[in-house]
Amino acid sequence: MKFMKSYRCRRNTTLSVTIIFAVVIFAVILEPNSYASEKSQSAYKKCKAGKKYLAEGRYEEAQSELIGSISSDKKTDGSCLYSLGLTNFHLNQFDESIKHFLQAIERGKNFTGTYAFKSNPKLMSESNHYRSLSFYFSSLGKTYAAVGECNKAYDAYYSALNAGATALKLSRGLLKDTVGGGSNFRKEYSPHMGSFFFNIAQLNEKLRNKAGLCGDKPGDSKKCYELAKEMNYRKDEILSNIGECK
């Protein structure tokens, strides 16, 4: 009997130690994940607030929130970096603007190779991603144009066209057209593509060293202007402050 009691005592003690050890290990594993989750939530809230301030024209406040979002979560999505780039542009911080647009583009391009991108069940998710990527490129082009980097501006708008063409191509699926998603997407997005063509035409005239896309001769922009008009280009997206080309 004494042996059995002693055995049970040792067994219970061993079991208790095992349970305590497991709880400690679980807490250690859980703690970083909880911390990461809290950081992500904080970054999301700051990013959301920054975008709101940006839309309201409160650029200093937007900048503060967006920098806070990016600082607290290095893996924040490209839209926060893009919004920060727009904020920098409005504050005439063109070097910072270019830096953040390039980071947003890199983040957006890298995301297309992930499982999360390929497995997203939401309708039009792929088209919308490439649509966003085209805006990252076009905003980069606008900033390059403002500082007189006309060749880089041209290349950025050309990349915007490529991303936009991919977005339109992905929107043409039969099922998407059946529910109206694809056709509505093209109707809304085509004017943005038109403005890309218009801006490339303007840059082409300044550079006079690009042939093929807009015309058969360097500086010929007739085709691009015609495409812009066909797509009912957005006049509010047309370049109006192209600097002296370097």
Residue frames relative to the residue before (quaternion, step in Angstrom):
aa qw qx qy qz dx dy dz
M 1.0000 0.0000 0.0000 0.0000 0.00 0.00 0.00
K 0.6462 0.5140 -0.3194 0.4650 3.56 0.97 -0.89
F 0.6328 0.5420 -0.3224 0.4493 3.55 1.06 -0.85
M 0.6620 0.5107 -0.2996 0.4596 3.57 0.99 -0.95
K 0.6531 0.5071 -0.3187 0.4635 3.58 0.96 -0.83
S 0.6482 0.5179 -0.3091 0.4649 3.54 1.01 -0.86
Y 0.6485 0.5248 -0.3089 0.4567 3.56 1.01 -0.87
R 0.6627 0.5059 -0.3021 0.4622 3.56 0.98 -0.95
C 0.6300 0.5439 -0.3237 0.4501 3.55 1.05 -0.83
R 0.6788 0.4802 -0.2921 0.4726 3.55 0.90 -0.97
R 0.6380 0.5391 -0.3216 0.4461 3.56 1.04 -0.82
N 0.6667 0.4986 -0.2961 0.4682 3.58 0.95 -0.91
T 0.6362 0.5276 -0.3231 0.4609 3.55 1.05 -0.82
T 0.6527 0.5166 -0.3022 0.4645 3.56 0.98 -0.93
L 0.6519 0.5204 -0.3035 0.4605 3.55 1.02 -0.92
S 0.6496 0.5230 -0.3091 0.4570 3.57 0.98 -0.86
V 0.6498 0.5128 -0.3079 0.4690 3.55 0.98 -0.91
T 0.6418 0.5331 -0.3152 0.4523 3.57 1.02 -0.88
I 0.6608 0.5075 -0.3004 0.4643 3.57 0.96 -0.90
I 0.6484 0.5142 -0.3124 0.4664 3.57 0.95 -0.90
F 0.6474 0.5256 -0.3089 0.4573 3.56 0.98 -0.93
A 0.6616 0.5101 -0.3029 0.4587 3.57 0.97 -0.88
V 0.6417 0.5258 -0.3190 0.4582 3.57 1.01 -0.83
V 0.6463 0.5217 -0.3137 0.4601 3.56 1.01 -0.89
I 0.6547 0.5115 -0.3047 0.4657 3.58 0.93 -0.95
F 0.6521 0.5206 -0.3079 0.4571 3.57 0.95 -0.92
A 0.6553 0.5156 -0.3052 0.4599 3.57 0.99 -0.88
V 0.6436 0.5247 -0.3170 0.4582 3.55 1.02 -0.83
I 0.6677 0.4921 -0.2873 0.4790 3.56 1.03 -0.88
L 0.6964 0.5025 -0.2716 0.4344 3.55 0.94 -0.94
E 0.6058 0.6231 -0.3494 0.3502 3.56 1.00 -0.86
P 0.6909 0.4574 -0.3109 0.4656 3.65 0.75 -0.88
N 0.6442 0.5274 -0.3254 0.4483 3.57 1.02 -0.82
S 0.6431 0.5108 -0.3210 0.4717 3.57 1.01 -0.81
Y 0.6418 0.5263 -0.3101 0.4636 3.53 1.02 -0.86
A 0.6491 0.5157 -0.3080 0.4667 3.57 1.00 -0.88
S 0.6434 0.5259 -0.3169 0.4573 3.55 1.02 -0.85
E 0.6462 0.5140 -0.3129 0.4695 3.57 0.99 -0.85
K 0.6374 0.5252 -0.3197 0.4643 3.59 1.00 -0.82
S 0.6607 0.5120 -0.3064 0.4555 3.58 0.95 -0.89
Q 0.6548 0.5090 -0.3095 0.4652 3.57 1.00 -0.84
S 0.6436 0.5146 -0.3132 0.4721 3.57 1.02 -0.83
A 0.6533 0.5127 -0.3091 0.4635 3.58 0.97 -0.89
Y 0.6398 0.5332 -0.3184 0.4527 3.58 1.01 -0.85
K 0.6685 0.5031 -0.3009 0.4576 3.58 0.92 -0.91
K 0.6583 0.5018 -0.3041 0.4716 3.57 1.00 -0.85
C 0.6380 0.5241 -0.3201 0.4645 3.57 1.02 -0.82
K 0.6550 0.5148 -0.3021 0.4633 3.56 0.95 -0.90
A 0.6577 0.4986 -0.3046 0.4755 3.57 0.98 -0.86
G 0.6398 0.5377 -0.3175 0.4480 3.57 1.02 -0.85
K 0.6522 0.5081 -0.3118 0.4682 3.58 0.97 -0.84
K 0.6294 0.5330 -0.3255 0.4625 3.57 1.06 -0.78
Y 0.6676 0.4873 -0.2981 0.4775 3.59 0.90 -0.90
L 0.6155 0.5479 -0.3400 0.4532 3.58 1.04 -0.76
A 0.6712 0.4997 -0.2911 0.4639 3.58 0.90 -0.95
E 0.6975 0.4566 -0.2580 0.4883 3.59 1.14 -0.63
G 0.5083 -0.6686 0.4108 0.3547 3.59 1.28 -0.07
R 0.4971 0.6252 -0.4364 0.4142 3.59 1.23 0.39
Y 0.0967 -0.8944 0.4347 0.0414 3.50 0.64 1.25
E 0.6365 0.5192 -0.3505 0.4499 3.62 0.96 -0.71
E 0.6644 0.4894 -0.2979 0.4799 3.57 0.98 -0.85
A 0.6208 0.5376 -0.3344 0.4623 3.56 1.04 -0.80
Q 0.6531 0.5277 -0.3109 0.4454 3.55 0.92 -0.93
S 0.6526 0.5272 -0.3115 0.4463 3.57 0.93 -0.91
E 0.6927 0.4770 -0.2778 0.4642 3.59 0.88 -0.94
L 0.6852 0.4918 -0.2887 0.4530 3.57 0.92 -0.89
I 0.6253 0.5068 -0.3381 0.4877 3.59 1.04 -0.70
G 0.6376 0.5304 -0.3174 0.4598 3.57 1.04 -0.80
S 0.6359 0.5341 -0.3187 0.4569 3.58 1.05 -0.79
I 0.7005 0.4709 -0.2615 0.4682 3.55 0.86 -1.02
S 0.6500 0.5249 -0.3123 0.4522 3.58 1.06 -0.76
S 0.7176 0.4568 -0.2577 0.4582 3.59 1.00 -0.78
D 0.7877 0.1102 -0.0749 0.6014 3.58 1.22 -0.37
K 0.3013 -0.7993 0.4982 0.1490 3.57 -0.20 1.31
K 0.6995 0.4576 -0.2663 0.4800 3.59 1.22 -0.41
T 0.2721 0.7810 -0.5209 0.2116 3.56 1.21 0.39
D 0.5701 -0.6447 0.3821 0.3365 3.58 -1.03 0.75
G 0.7037 -0.5182 0.3144 0.3708 3.53 -1.29 0.50
S 0.5911 0.6002 -0.3792 0.3828 3.59 1.08 -0.57
C 0.6223 0.5251 -0.3458 0.4663 3.61 1.12 -0.59
L 0.6411 0.5051 -0.3135 0.4853 3.58 1.02 -0.82
Y 0.6322 0.5297 -0.3187 0.4670 3.57 1.02 -0.82
S 0.6618 0.5018 -0.3032 0.4673 3.59 0.92 -0.90
L 0.6343 0.5113 -0.3286 0.4777 3.57 1.05 -0.73
G 0.6224 0.5385 -0.3307 0.4618 3.58 1.06 -0.75
L 0.6449 0.5091 -0.3117 0.4772 3.59 1.01 -0.81
T 0.6383 0.5273 -0.3166 0.4629 3.55 1.02 -0.86
N 0.6309 0.5269 -0.3194 0.4715 3.58 0.98 -0.88
F 0.6416 0.5368 -0.3259 0.4405 3.58 0.95 -0.89
H 0.6850 0.4860 -0.2876 0.4602 3.58 0.88 -0.94
L 0.6907 0.4368 -0.2647 0.5119 3.58 1.21 -0.50
N 0.4662 -0.7070 0.4085 0.3406 3.58 1.36 0.22
Q 0.4373 0.6516 -0.4803 0.3919 3.56 1.14 0.70
F 0.0742 -0.8848 0.4582 0.0395 3.54 0.67 1.17
D 0.6287 0.5302 -0.3479 0.4501 3.62 0.98 -0.71
E 0.6644 0.4823 -0.2929 0.4902 3.57 0.98 -0.86
S 0.6114 0.5612 -0.3366 0.4449 3.55 1.06 -0.78
I 0.6634 0.5000 -0.2927 0.4734 3.58 0.90 -0.98
K 0.6411 0.5382 -0.3210 0.4431 3.57 0.95 -0.90
H 0.7268 0.4387 -0.2579 0.4613 3.58 0.82 -0.94
F 0.6015 0.5291 -0.3675 0.4725 3.61 1.10 -0.55
L 0.6466 0.5138 -0.3183 0.4655 3.60 0.97 -0.83
Q 0.6464 0.5074 -0.3161 0.4740 3.60 1.01 -0.78
A 0.6374 0.5220 -0.3207 0.4673 3.58 1.02 -0.81
I 0.6440 0.5209 -0.3136 0.4644 3.58 1.00 -0.86
E 0.6550 0.5086 -0.3100 0.4651 3.57 0.92 -0.90
R 0.6536 0.5075 -0.3082 0.4693 3.58 0.95 -0.89
G 0.6747 0.5067 -0.2900 0.4516 3.58 0.96 -0.89
K 0.6642 0.4957 -0.2993 0.4728 3.58 0.99 -0.84
N 0.6502 0.5161 -0.3173 0.4585 3.59 0.98 -0.79
F 0.6333 0.5652 -0.3311 0.4122 3.57 1.04 -0.78
T 0.6050 0.5890 -0.3619 0.3950 3.61 1.08 -0.65
G 0.6931 0.4680 -0.2842 0.4688 3.60 1.18 -0.39
T 0.5593 0.6317 -0.3785 0.3808 3.59 1.26 0.01
Y 0.6233 -0.5333 0.4230 0.3849 3.54 -1.30 0.40
A 0.6163 0.5703 -0.3431 0.4211 3.59 1.01 -0.83
F 0.6587 0.4971 -0.3060 0.4747 3.58 1.02 -0.78
K 0.7291 0.4651 -0.2457 0.4378 3.56 0.79 -1.06
S 0.7463 0.4041 -0.2186 0.4816 3.59 1.12 -0.61
N 0.3966 0.7290 -0.4785 0.2869 3.60 1.26 0.09
P 0.2976 -0.8011 0.4925 0.1644 3.62 -0.55 1.13
K 0.4983 0.6812 -0.4276 0.3237 3.60 1.19 -0.26
L 0.5302 -0.6370 0.4695 0.3045 3.53 -1.02 0.89
M 0.8508 0.1363 -0.1344 0.4894 3.57 -0.98 0.91
S 0.3399 0.7738 -0.4916 0.2099 3.63 1.19 0.19
E 0.6675 0.4929 -0.3087 0.4649 3.60 0.94 -0.83
S 0.6478 0.5135 -0.3167 0.4650 3.58 0.94 -0.86
N 0.6704 0.5022 -0.3030 0.4546 3.57 0.91 -0.89
H 0.6221 0.5352 -0.3502 0.4516 3.59 1.06 -0.68
Y 0.6918 0.4542 -0.2846 0.4839 3.60 0.86 -0.90
R 0.5678 0.5637 -0.3741 0.4689 3.58 1.16 -0.52
S 0.6627 0.4917 -0.2995 0.4789 3.59 0.90 -0.91
L 0.6441 0.5293 -0.3196 0.4504 3.56 0.97 -0.88
S 0.6280 0.5299 -0.3408 0.4567 3.61 1.04 -0.71
F 0.6484 0.5032 -0.3206 0.4729 3.60 1.06 -0.68
Y 0.5837 0.5544 -0.3736 0.4608 3.58 1.11 -0.63
F 0.6853 0.4834 -0.2773 0.4688 3.57 0.91 -0.97
S 0.6790 0.4945 -0.3106 0.4449 3.61 0.87 -0.88
S 0.6382 0.5083 -0.3268 0.4770 3.59 1.06 -0.70
L 0.6047 0.5311 -0.3449 0.4831 3.56 1.11 -0.67
G 0.6496 0.5214 -0.3065 0.4606 3.58 0.98 -0.87
K 0.6389 0.5276 -0.3200 0.4594 3.57 0.99 -0.82
T 0.6704 0.4925 -0.2978 0.4683 3.58 1.00 -0.82
Y 0.6285 0.5199 -0.3320 0.4738 3.58 0.98 -0.80
A 0.6458 0.5247 -0.3213 0.4522 3.58 0.97 -0.84
A 0.6460 0.5473 -0.3173 0.4270 3.58 1.02 -0.83
V 0.7445 0.3618 -0.2124 0.5194 3.59 1.13 -0.61
G 0.6064 -0.6208 0.3322 0.3695 3.59 1.26 0.35
E 0.4892 0.6303 -0.4524 0.3984 3.59 1.23 0.30
C 0.0784 -0.8778 0.4711 0.0370 3.55 0.63 1.19
N 0.6397 0.5213 -0.3357 0.4542 3.61 0.97 -0.75
K 0.6678 0.4799 -0.2964 0.4856 3.59 0.97 -0.85
A 0.6163 0.5393 -0.3409 0.4615 3.56 1.09 -0.72
Y 0.6344 0.5276 -0.3179 0.4670 3.58 0.98 -0.90
D 0.6819 0.4916 -0.2910 0.4568 3.59 0.85 -0.96
A 0.6377 0.5251 -0.3280 0.4582 3.59 1.03 -0.77
Y 0.6719 0.4745 -0.3012 0.4825 3.60 0.95 -0.81
Y 0.6009 0.5426 -0.3550 0.4675 3.57 1.11 -0.63
S 0.6497 0.4983 -0.3033 0.4874 3.59 1.03 -0.80
A 0.6020 0.5482 -0.3480 0.4648 3.58 1.12 -0.67
L 0.6377 0.5224 -0.3180 0.4683 3.57 1.03 -0.81
N 0.6556 0.5136 -0.3137 0.4561 3.59 0.94 -0.85
A 0.6581 0.4887 -0.3070 0.4835 3.59 0.95 -0.88
G 0.6579 0.5155 -0.3051 0.4564 3.55 1.01 -0.82
A 0.6299 0.5291 -0.3314 0.4621 3.57 1.03 -0.78
T 0.6320 0.5191 -0.3237 0.4757 3.59 1.06 -0.75
A 0.6339 0.5325 -0.3248 0.4573 3.58 0.99 -0.85
L 0.6783 0.4847 -0.2890 0.4706 3.60 0.93 -0.89
K 0.6343 0.5368 -0.3250 0.4515 3.57 1.01 -0.83
L 0.6846 0.4879 -0.2810 0.4629 3.58 0.92 -0.90
S 0.6554 0.5328 -0.3103 0.4363 3.58 1.17 -0.53
R 0.6175 0.6138 -0.3278 0.3669 3.59 1.24 -0.24
G 0.3528 0.7542 -0.4923 0.2538 3.59 1.20 0.25
L 0.5999 -0.6035 0.3947 0.3465 3.57 -1.04 0.78
L 0.6643 0.5063 -0.3146 0.4509 3.58 0.88 -0.94
K 0.6591 0.5118 -0.3146 0.4524 3.58 0.94 -0.87
D 0.6546 0.4969 -0.3153 0.4746 3.57 1.02 -0.79
T 0.5990 0.5804 -0.3566 0.4209 3.58 1.09 -0.70
V 0.7467 0.3592 -0.2117 0.5183 3.57 0.97 -0.83
G 0.5989 -0.6205 0.3414 0.3739 3.59 1.26 0.11
G 0.4845 0.7046 -0.4229 0.2998 3.58 1.23 -0.26
G 0.7077 0.4849 -0.2762 0.4333 3.55 0.78 -1.05
S 0.6870 0.4811 -0.2956 0.4574 3.58 0.84 -0.94
N 0.6465 0.5080 -0.3188 0.4716 3.60 0.99 -0.78
F 0.6192 0.5472 -0.3336 0.4537 3.55 1.04 -0.80
R 0.6889 0.4860 -0.2859 0.4555 3.59 0.83 -0.98
K 0.6348 0.5379 -0.3251 0.4494 3.56 1.02 -0.79
E 0.7057 0.4573 -0.2587 0.4753 3.57 0.96 -0.87
Y 0.7468 0.4556 -0.2238 0.4298 3.56 0.94 -0.93
S 0.5614 0.6543 -0.3837 0.3309 3.61 1.03 -0.69
P 0.6378 0.5222 -0.3589 0.4378 3.67 0.89 -0.67
H 0.6030 0.5342 -0.3604 0.4702 3.60 1.12 -0.58
M 0.6332 0.5169 -0.3229 0.4771 3.56 1.00 -0.83
G 0.6174 0.5560 -0.3333 0.4457 3.56 1.06 -0.78
S 0.6640 0.4937 -0.3103 0.4681 3.58 0.98 -0.79
F 0.5846 0.5540 -0.3755 0.4585 3.60 1.13 -0.57
F 0.6573 0.5055 -0.3021 0.4703 3.57 0.96 -0.92
F 0.6477 0.5261 -0.3229 0.4464 3.59 0.94 -0.87
N 0.6898 0.4816 -0.2838 0.4601 3.58 0.89 -0.91
I 0.6075 0.5254 -0.3480 0.4835 3.58 1.10 -0.65
A 0.6246 0.5417 -0.3325 0.4538 3.58 1.03 -0.78
Q 0.6563 0.5104 -0.3084 0.4623 3.58 0.95 -0.88
L 0.6778 0.4851 -0.2860 0.4728 3.56 0.91 -0.94
N 0.6199 0.5596 -0.3312 0.4391 3.55 1.07 -0.79
E 0.6481 0.5176 -0.3121 0.4633 3.56 1.02 -0.79
K 0.6632 0.4998 -0.3058 0.4658 3.57 1.04 -0.76
L 0.7258 0.4604 -0.2473 0.4473 3.55 0.89 -0.96
R 0.0769 -0.8450 0.5181 0.1080 3.55 1.04 -0.90
N 0.6354 0.5086 -0.3553 0.4597 3.58 1.06 0.65
K 0.6192 0.4997 -0.3505 0.4940 3.55 1.28 0.38
A 0.0393 0.7887 -0.6119 0.0449 3.58 -0.82 0.96
G 0.6257 0.5641 -0.3959 0.3654 3.57 -1.15 0.56
L 0.7434 0.3846 -0.2351 0.4940 3.60 0.71 -1.03
C 0.8129 0.2719 -0.1181 0.5013 3.57 0.75 -1.04
G 0.8062 -0.0880 0.0829 0.5791 3.58 1.17 -0.46
D 0.6406 -0.5554 0.3810 0.3686 3.55 -1.31 0.17
K 0.7559 0.3155 -0.1841 0.5433 3.59 1.19 -0.42
P 0.6109 -0.5441 0.4201 0.3928 3.60 -1.16 0.53
G 0.7975 0.2712 -0.2116 0.4957 3.57 -0.87 0.93
D 0.5688 0.5805 -0.3876 0.4351 3.60 1.26 -0.23
S 0.0343 -0.8439 0.5344 -0.0325 3.60 -0.47 1.18
K 0.3040 0.8075 -0.4716 0.1820 3.56 1.29 0.16
K 0.6756 0.5092 -0.3099 0.4338 3.61 0.83 -0.97
C 0.6708 0.5035 -0.3048 0.4512 3.57 0.95 -0.87
Y 0.6361 0.5132 -0.3290 0.4731 3.58 1.01 -0.74
E 0.6420 0.5236 -0.3204 0.4594 3.59 1.03 -0.80
L 0.6547 0.5012 -0.3088 0.4740 3.58 0.98 -0.85
A 0.6261 0.5422 -0.3308 0.4524 3.57 1.00 -0.82
K 0.6710 0.4956 -0.2896 0.4694 3.55 0.98 -0.89
E 0.6350 0.5342 -0.3224 0.4555 3.58 0.99 -0.83
M 0.7208 0.4289 -0.2347 0.4913 3.56 1.06 -0.77
N 0.4079 -0.7321 0.4603 0.2928 3.57 1.31 0.16
Y 0.0472 -0.8715 0.4881 0.0096 3.54 0.90 1.07
R 0.4864 -0.6593 0.5007 0.2794 3.54 -1.22 0.64
K 0.3766 -0.7592 0.4909 0.2021 3.56 -0.56 1.16
D 0.6369 0.5430 -0.3364 0.4317 3.59 1.13 -0.56
E 0.6856 0.4588 -0.2896 0.4854 3.61 1.26 -0.13
I 0.4709 0.6871 -0.4317 0.3461 3.57 1.30 0.12
L 0.5176 -0.6464 0.4674 0.3095 3.58 -0.98 0.87
S 0.0341 -0.8097 0.5858 -0.0066 3.55 -0.83 1.00
N 0.7571 0.3366 -0.1894 0.5269 3.57 1.26 -0.13
I 0.1366 0.7952 -0.5734 0.1423 3.57 0.79 1.02
G 0.3495 -0.7551 0.5174 0.2000 3.56 -0.65 1.11
E 0.6739 -0.4504 0.3760 0.4489 3.53 -1.32 0.08
C 0.4338 -0.7379 0.4504 0.2540 3.58 -0.55 1.17
K 0.3648 -0.7458 0.5234 0.1915 3.54 -0.86 1.01
